[in-house]
Amino acid sequence: MSGLGSVSELERENLEVHVDKCEQRYIQVHDKLEGIDVQFEKIDKRFDRMDERLERLESDIKKGHSSMIVALLGATATIVAAFVGVLAVML
């Protein structure tokens, strides 16, 4: 059994071997933690890009909503003006 948690007989009997094995274990754990840190940085960047896209989408929706209101008001004013014109001609 030679995993991270196992200790060999040689390691039990020799402090230098134990120290060397501990150093190797530390390096492995450190490398894994650095890898995890890199992955979290990538995830954080992805979330930042998603947040920016959502802000742009929200802005576009608000602009579209405002444009639609202006168009509806213009169409309503045109219909009212046409109706008033028709009434004026009839009278």
N, C-alpha and C positions, 0 to 999 in steps of 0.2 A: 504494500500500500504506500504509494509515494505521491500523495496529494499535498495541498497546501497545509492541511491540518495534521498530517501524519508525521511522526518522529521516528527515525530509524534507530537501531541499536547503536550504530556508530555515532550518531548525533547525541544520543543519551550519554555516551561514554566520553566524548571528546568535545570540550567547550569550543575549540576553534572551528570544528565542523558545524556545531550548532550556530555559532555566530555567522559563519558563511551562509548557511541555509536561511537564517533569519534575514540576512541582507538580500538574498535572492527573493524571498517571499515579500519583503518590503518593496523591492523594485517591481515585482509583478502587480502588487496591489496598487502601487503608485501609478503604474502605466495604465491599469484599468480605470482608475479614477480620472486620470487625464483624458482617457477616451470618452468617459461619461461626460466630462466637462465640455469637451468638444461637441458632443452630440447635443447637449443642452444649449450651447451657443447657437448651433444651427437651428434648433427648434425656436429659440428666442428670435432669431432673425426672420424666420418664417412667420411667426406671429406678428412681428413688426410690419412685414410686407402686407399681411392680411389686414391689419388695422388700417394701413394707408389706403388699401383698395376699398375697404368699407367706408372710409371717410369720403373718398372720391365718389363712390356710388351714392352715398347719402346726399352729397352736394349736387350731383347730377339729377337725382330724384327731385330735390327741392327746386332746382332750376326748371325742370320739366313741368312741375306742378305750377310754378309761377307763370310759365309760358302758356299753359293750358287755361289758366284763369284769364289771362289777357286775351287769348283767342275767343273764349266764351263771352267775355264782356263785349268784345268787338262785334261778334256775331249777333248778340242780343241788341246792341245799339243799332246795327244795320237793319234788323228786323223791325225794331220800333220805328226807325226813321221811314222805312218803306210803308209801314202801316199808317203812320201819320200822313205820308204823302198820298196814299190811297184815299184816306178820309178827306184830305184837303181837296182832292180832285172831285170827289163825290159831292161835296158841299158846294 
